[in-house]
């Protein structure tokens, strides 16, 4: 069939169409499996400003399969490749010039991109054989092609939107840096006591994300503030229960887990933003001293102080604390942020330069500030995680889990105490943002 590309002459023909970029879509062994646990069945490619799309079989029962290296050489004919999910695409092909259309859609519309339902024939196969890791190998290639054509038609308007988004300062930060960070953190997986993990966490279909004693996570950055969720196969890795035995089922591959936890993260970020940085190793202790006007704080006062701080950061500054210089500046900042938002139609994250625009629904001053803080927290985390991951490139220790104000490391004693000290220095930016750490043989920290 004309749309199935198998011969050298057909591949050369596609390569010659490369000047205007292309849309590409990987067909894996099974759409439901974590990309770490699947393989490439075929590649759909649609050169832009070309009337036809093509499918290149790589490992399909109906095709004269083309080698992965040859497919990579065809991709390299195109300077710009549009994909629906760059992070997932990297599991199959590590090629340059990838533009994540789901990210374009998220940055533009503050929503998650949805693709159309696949053809009925594909649904039939998935209803019958959903756990078959090689399912897409036996689905007729014509139906896989039809599915990709539907996907292409549903996102055609995003190519025009992409021109606007990729010109923004935030684009490179999220499309390149953030994607690389999340992809790298997913690679090690989490070591588990498999039977106990399945019994307690109840993944929908264990084989989708579990291989032996490893379970794989999946960071999703396509959210309003870019703060990633981390859930796959019905397991939410960003909200693992603290009670019960759930955490005992997750253990280190190396010697032990070390968790670094940022102290008073949001209030420190906010206080620095308004020009009143909090000093001291415990932000909540320093603030409690202000609230109770005393130097020695009891545990009860410390906990009460935390609640007051949360109210100030996420709600409204109580009248009795409005005289405190830090809180006056926070109040002024919220008012200025709202004024800027209303007058110019957007505000910008000071690190990533991501814009929160007037397209956001039901916005008010406090909600806008909360969105800004989530965006700022995320962009700072991405920046420091990038530095940490580069530092660990020649080490045995790995980053295994990131949950907003805490980062979990699978530490190998061969790396030595100096590695932990260096990690702490990178994360805290020389104690500008102090971190506390705990170590354990499982996730009960």
C-alpha positions as CSV (number, residue, x, y, z in Angstrom):
1,X,0.0,0.0,0.0
2,X,1.3,3.5,-0.9
3,X,1.2,4.7,2.7
4,X,3.4,1.9,4.1
5,X,7.0,2.8,3.7
6,X,9.4,-0.1,3.4
7,X,11.8,0.4,0.5
8,X,14.9,2.5,0.3
9,X,13.4,4.6,-2.5
10,X,10.3,5.3,-0.4
11,X,12.4,6.3,2.6
12,X,14.6,8.6,0.4
13,X,11.4,10.2,-0.9
14,X,10.2,11.0,2.6
15,X,13.7,12.4,3.5
16,X,13.5,14.8,0.6
17,X,10.3,16.3,2.1
18,X,12.2,17.4,5.2
19,X,12.5,21.1,4.6
20,X,9.2,22.1,6.3
21,X,9.3,19.8,9.3
22,X,7.0,17.0,10.2
23,X,4.5,15.5,12.6
24,X,5.6,12.1,14.0
25,X,3.9,9.6,16.2
26,X,5.4,6.4,17.7
27,X,3.3,3.2,17.8
28,X,4.5,1.2,20.7
29,X,3.9,-2.5,21.6
30,X,0.9,-1.6,23.7
31,X,-0.5,1.9,24.4
32,X,-1.3,1.1,28.0
33,X,2.2,0.1,29.1
34,X,4.7,2.4,30.6
35,X,7.0,3.5,27.8
36,X,10.0,2.0,29.7
37,X,8.3,-1.4,29.3
38,X,7.4,-1.4,25.7
39,X,9.1,-1.2,22.3
40,X,8.7,0.5,18.8
41,X,6.2,-1.2,16.5
42,X,6.0,1.5,13.8
43,X,6.5,5.2,13.2
44,X,3.9,7.5,11.6
45,X,5.3,10.5,9.9
46,X,3.4,13.4,8.2
47,X,5.6,16.0,6.5
48,X,4.1,19.4,7.0
49,X,2.5,21.0,4.0
50,X,2.2,17.6,2.4
51,X,-1.1,16.0,1.6
52,X,-0.2,12.5,2.8
53,X,1.0,10.7,5.9
54,X,3.1,7.5,6.0
55,X,3.8,4.7,8.3
56,X,7.1,3.0,8.7
57,X,6.9,-0.5,10.2
58,X,9.7,-1.3,12.6
59,X,8.5,-4.5,14.3
60,X,5.1,-5.3,12.9
61,X,3.8,-8.7,11.5
62,X,2.5,-7.1,8.2
63,X,5.6,-5.1,7.2
64,X,9.0,-5.5,5.7
65,X,10.4,-4.0,8.9
66,X,12.8,-1.0,8.7
67,X,15.7,-0.9,11.2
68,X,15.6,1.6,14.1
69,X,18.9,3.2,12.9
70,X,17.4,3.8,9.5
71,X,14.3,5.3,11.0
72,X,16.5,7.6,13.1
73,X,18.3,8.7,9.9
74,X,14.9,9.6,8.3
75,X,13.9,11.6,11.4
76,X,17.2,13.5,11.2
77,X,16.2,14.7,7.7
78,X,13.7,17.0,9.4
79,X,15.0,19.9,11.6
80,X,11.7,20.2,13.3
81,X,9.6,17.3,14.6
82,X,6.2,17.8,16.2
83,X,5.2,15.1,18.7
84,X,2.2,14.8,21.1
85,X,4.4,13.9,24.1
86,X,8.1,14.6,23.9
87,X,9.0,12.7,27.1
88,X,7.4,9.5,25.9
89,X,8.9,9.9,22.4
90,X,12.4,10.0,23.9
91,X,11.9,6.4,25.1
92,X,11.9,5.4,21.5
93,X,14.0,7.9,19.6
94,X,16.5,10.5,21.0
95,X,16.5,13.0,18.2
96,X,16.9,16.7,18.2
97,X,14.4,19.4,17.2
98,X,11.3,17.9,19.0
99,X,8.4,20.2,19.7
100,X,5.9,18.9,22.3
101,X,2.4,19.8,21.1
102,X,0.8,18.8,24.4
103,X,3.1,21.4,26.0
104,X,2.1,24.0,23.4
105,X,-1.5,23.3,24.2
106,X,-1.0,23.4,27.9
107,X,1.0,26.7,27.9
108,X,-1.6,28.3,25.5
109,X,-4.8,27.0,26.9
110,X,-4.1,25.8,30.5
111,X,-5.7,22.5,29.8
112,X,-4.5,19.0,28.9
113,X,-4.6,18.0,25.3
114,X,-7.0,15.2,24.4
115,X,-6.7,13.0,21.3
116,X,-9.8,11.5,19.5
117,X,-11.0,8.0,20.2
118,X,-9.2,5.3,18.1
119,X,-11.0,3.4,15.4
120,X,-13.6,0.8,16.6
121,X,-11.4,-2.0,15.3
122,X,-8.6,-0.9,17.6
123,X,-10.9,-0.7,20.6
124,X,-12.1,-4.2,19.8
125,X,-8.5,-5.5,20.0
126,X,-7.8,-3.7,23.2
127,X,-11.1,-5.0,24.8
128,X,-10.0,-8.5,24.0
129,X,-6.3,-8.4,24.6
130,X,-5.5,-5.3,26.6
131,X,-2.7,-7.0,28.6
132,X,-0.8,-8.3,25.5
133,X,2.5,-6.4,25.5
134,X,2.8,-7.0,21.7
135,X,-0.8,-6.1,20.9
136,X,-0.1,-3.4,18.3
137,X,2.0,-5.9,16.3
138,X,-1.1,-7.8,15.5
139,X,-3.5,-4.9,14.9
140,X,-3.8,-4.4,11.1
141,X,-1.3,-1.7,10.1
142,X,-4.0,0.1,8.1
143,X,-6.0,0.6,11.4
144,X,-2.9,2.0,13.2
145,X,-2.4,4.3,10.3
146,X,-6.0,5.4,10.5
147,X,-5.6,6.2,14.2
148,X,-2.5,8.3,13.6
149,X,-4.3,10.2,10.7
150,X,-7.2,11.0,13.1
151,X,-4.7,12.3,15.7
152,X,-3.0,14.4,13.1
153,X,-6.3,16.0,11.9
154,X,-7.3,16.7,15.5
155,X,-4.2,18.8,16.3
156,X,-3.5,20.5,13.0
157,X,-4.4,23.9,14.4
158,X,-1.6,23.5,17.1
159,X,1.1,24.0,14.5
160,X,0.1,27.6,14.1
161,X,-0.2,28.0,17.9
162,X,3.2,26.5,18.3
163,X,4.8,29.4,16.3
164,X,3.6,31.8,19.0
165,X,4.5,29.6,22.0
166,X,8.0,28.6,20.9
167,X,9.0,32.2,20.6
168,X,8.3,32.8,24.3
169,X,11.2,32.7,26.8
170,X,9.5,29.9,28.8
171,X,9.5,27.5,25.9
172,X,13.0,26.2,26.0
173,X,12.8,25.9,29.8
174,X,9.9,23.5,29.7
175,X,10.3,21.8,26.3
176,X,14.0,21.0,26.8
177,X,15.1,21.4,30.5
178,X,12.0,20.2,32.3
179,X,11.4,17.3,29.8
180,X,15.0,16.1,30.2
181,X,14.7,16.3,34.0
182,X,11.4,14.3,34.2
183,X,12.6,11.7,31.6
184,X,15.9,11.1,33.6
185,X,14.1,10.8,36.9
186,X,11.8,8.1,35.5
187,X,14.6,5.8,34.3
188,X,15.7,4.1,37.6
189,X,12.1,3.2,38.6
190,X,11.4,2.2,42.2
191,X,12.4,-1.1,43.7
192,X,9.4,-2.8,45.4
193,X,8.3,-5.8,47.3
194,X,6.1,-6.8,44.4
195,X,3.4,-8.9,45.9
196,X,2.9,-6.6,48.8
197,X,3.0,-3.5,46.6
198,X,0.3,-4.9,44.3
199,X,-1.9,-5.9,47.2
200,X,-1.7,-2.5,48.9
201,X,-1.5,0.0,45.9
202,X,-3.8,-2.1,43.6
203,X,-2.6,-1.0,40.2
204,X,-5.2,-1.5,37.5
205,X,-3.1,-4.0,35.5
206,X,0.3,-4.6,37.3
207,X,2.2,-5.5,34.1
208,X,1.6,-2.0,32.7
209,X,4.0,-0.5,35.1
210,X,5.8,-3.3,37.0
211,X,8.7,-5.4,35.7
212,X,10.0,-7.9,38.3
213,X,10.8,-5.9,41.4
214,X,10.6,-2.5,39.7
215,X,7.7,-0.1,39.3
216,X,7.9,2.9,37.0
217,X,6.6,6.4,37.6
218,X,5.4,9.0,35.1
219,X,5.6,12.8,35.6
220,X,2.9,14.8,33.8
221,X,3.8,18.5,33.4
222,X,0.7,19.5,31.4
223,X,-1.0,21.4,34.2
224,X,-2.1,25.0,34.8
225,X,1.0,26.0,36.8
226,X,3.3,23.3,35.2
227,X,3.5,21.7,38.7
228,X,3.8,18.0,37.7
229,X,1.6,15.2,38.8
230,X,3.1,11.7,39.1
231,X,0.7,8.9,38.6
232,X,0.5,5.9,36.4
233,X,-1.7,2.8,36.3
234,X,-3.9,4.1,39.1
235,X,-0.9,4.6,41.5
236,X,-0.3,8.2,42.7
237,X,3.4,8.5,43.5
238,X,2.9,12.1,44.6
239,X,0.6,11.1,47.4
240,X,1.8,7.8,48.8
241,X,-0.1,7.2,52.1
242,X,2.0,7.9,55.2
243,X,0.0,5.6,57.4
244,X,-0.3,1.8,56.9
245,X,2.3,-0.4,55.3
246,X,2.4,1.2,51.8
247,X,5.8,2.8,52.3
248,X,7.4,-0.3,53.6
249,X,6.9,-2.0,50.2
250,X,9.3,0.5,48.5
251,X,13.0,-0.1,49.1
252,X,16.3,1.3,47.8
253,X,18.2,-0.5,45.0
254,X,21.4,0.8,46.6
255,X,22.2,1.1,50.4
256,X,19.4,3.4,51.6
257,X,17.0,6.2,50.8
258,X,17.9,9.7,51.6
259,X,15.1,12.3,51.5
260,X,16.0,16.0,51.4
261,X,13.0,18.1,52.5
262,X,12.9,21.9,51.9
263,X,12.2,23.9,55.1
264,X,9.2,26.3,54.8
265,X,9.6,26.2,51.1
266,X,6.7,28.5,49.9
267,X,7.1,31.1,52.6
268,X,10.8,31.3,51.9
269,X,10.2,31.7,48.1
270,X,7.6,34.3,48.8
271,X,9.7,36.2,51.4
272,X,12.6,36.4,48.9
273,X,10.3,37.5,46.2
274,X,9.1,40.5,48.3
275,X,12.6,41.4,49.5
276,X,12.4,40.1,53.0
277,X,14.2,36.8,53.0
278,X,13.8,34.6,56.1
279,X,17.1,33.6,57.7
280,X,17.7,30.7,60.1
281,X,17.4,27.0,59.6
282,X,13.7,26.9,60.5
283,X,11.4,29.4,58.8
284,X,8.4,28.3,60.9
285,X,10.4,28.8,64.1
286,X,11.4,32.3,63.0
287,X,7.9,33.2,62.1
288,X,6.5,31.8,65.3
289,X,8.8,34.1,67.2
290,X,7.1,37.0,65.5
291,X,3.6,35.8,66.2
292,X,4.2,35.1,69.9
293,X,6.8,37.8,70.4
294,X,9.2,35.5,72.3
295,X,12.5,33.8,71.6
296,X,11.8,30.3,73.0
297,X,9.0,28.6,71.1
298,X,7.2,25.5,72.4
299,X,6.2,22.7,70.2
300,X,2.6,23.7,70.5
301,X,3.4,27.3,69.5
302,X,5.5,26.0,66.6
303,X,2.5,24.0,65.2
304,X,0.2,27.0,65.8
305,X,2.6,29.2,64.0
306,X,2.7,26.8,61.0
307,X,-1.1,27.1,60.7
308,X,-1.0,30.9,60.9
309,X,1.7,30.9,58.1
310,X,-0.3,28.6,55.9
311,X,-3.3,30.9,56.3
312,X,-1.1,33.9,55.4
313,X,0.4,32.2,52.3
314,X,-2.7,30.5,51.0
315,X,-5.5,32.6,52.4
316,X,-5.7,36.1,53.9
317,X,-3.3,37.9,56.3
318,X,-5.0,38.1,59.7
319,X,-5.5,41.7,61.0
320,X,-3.5,41.1,64.1
321,X,-0.4,40.3,62.0
322,X,-0.8,42.9,59.3
323,X,1.7,45.2,61.0
324,X,4.6,42.7,60.5
325,X,6.9,44.1,57.8
326,X,7.1,40.8,55.9
327,X,3.3,40.4,55.7
328,X,2.8,44.1,54.7
329,X,5.1,43.4,51.8
330,X,3.3,40.2,50.9
331,X,0.0,42.1,50.9
332,X,1.5,44.7,48.7
333,X,2.9,42.1,46.4
334,X,-0.5,40.4,46.0
335,X,-2.1,43.7,45.1
336,X,0.7,44.6,42.6
337,X,0.6,41.2,41.0
338,X,-3.2,41.6,40.5
339,X,-2.8,45.1,39.1
340,X,-0.2,43.9,36.6
341,X,-2.3,41.0,35.6
342,X,-5.3,43.1,35.0
343,X,-3.4,45.9,33.2
344,X,-1.1,43.9,30.8
345,X,-3.1,40.7,30.7
346,X,-0.4,38.4,32.2
347,X,2.2,37.9,34.8
348,X,5.5,36.0,34.4
349,X,7.3,33.4,36.6
350,X,10.6,35.1,37.4
351,X,12.6,31.9,36.7
352,X,11.0,30.1,33.8
353,X,9.2,33.2,32.4
354,X,6.1,31.1,32.0
355,X,3.0,33.4,31.6
356,X,-0.2,33.2,33.5
357,X,-2.6,35.1,31.3
358,X,-6.1,36.5,31.4
359,X,-7.3,33.3,29.7
360,X,-7.4,31.7,33.2
361,X,-10.9,31.3,34.5
362,X,-12.4,32.5,37.8
363,X,-9.2,34.3,38.8
364,X,-8.9,36.5,41.9
365,X,-5.8,38.1,43.7
366,X,-5.1,35.3,46.2
367,X,-5.6,32.5,43.6
368,X,-3.3,34.3,41.2
369,X,-0.6,34.5,43.9
370,X,-1.1,30.8,44.7
371,X,-0.6,29.9,41.0
372,X,2.5,32.1,40.9
373,X,3.9,30.3,44.0
374,X,3.3,26.8,42.5
375,X,4.9,27.9,39.2
376,X,7.9,29.4,41.0
377,X,8.4,26.4,43.2
378,X,8.2,24.1,40.1
379,X,10.6,26.2,38.0
380,X,13.2,26.4,40.8
381,X,12.9,22.6,41.4
382,X,13.5,21.9,37.7
383,X,16.5,24.2,37.7
384,X,18.1,22.6,40.8
385,X,17.1,19.0,39.7
386,X,18.9,19.6,36.4
387,X,22.0,20.6,38.3
388,X,21.8,17.6,40.6
389,X,21.2,15.1,37.8
390,X,24.2,16.5,35.9
391,X,26.3,16.1,39.1
392,X,25.2,12.5,39.6
393,X,26.0,11.4,36.0
394,X,29.2,9.7,37.1
395,X,27.8,8.5,40.5
396,X,26.0,5.3,41.6
397,X,23.4,7.4,43.5
398,X,20.2,8.4,41.6
399,X,17.1,10.6,42.1
400,X,14.1,8.3,42.4
401,X,11.2,10.5,43.4
402,X,10.3,14.2,43.5
403,X,7.3,15.4,45.4
404,X,7.2,19.3,45.3
405,X,9.1,20.2,48.5
406,X,11.0,16.9,48.9
407,X,13.5,14.9,46.7
408,X,14.2,11.3,47.3
409,X,17.7,9.8,46.5
410,X,18.6,6.1,46.3
411,X,22.1,6.5,47.8
412,X,25.1,4.3,47.2
413,X,27.7,4.3,50.0
414,X,30.4,4.0,47.3
415,X,29.8,7.7,46.5
416,X,30.7,8.7,50.0
417,X,29.6,11.4,52.5
418,X,30.9,14.1,50.2
419,X,28.2,13.3,47.6
420,X,25.5,13.9,50.2
421,X,27.1,17.2,51.2
422,X,27.4,18.3,47.6
423,X,23.8,17.4,46.9
424,X,22.7,19.4,50.0
425,X,24.7,22.4,48.8
426,X,23.1,22.3,45.3
427,X,19.6,21.9,46.7
428,X,19.9,24.6,49.3
429,X,21.9,27.0,47.1
430,X,24.4,27.4,49.9
431,X,21.7,27.4,52.7
432,X,19.6,30.0,51.0
433,X,16.9,27.4,51.1
434,X,17.8,25.1,53.9
435,X,17.0,21.4,53.6
436,X,16.6,18.7,56.2
437,X,17.3,15.1,55.4
438,X,16.3,11.7,56.7
439,X,17.6,8.2,55.8
440,X,16.0,4.8,55.8
441,X,16.0,1.3,54.4
442,X,12.5,1.9,53.0
443,X,10.2,4.8,52.3
444,X,9.1,5.1,55.9
445,X,11.2,8.2,56.7
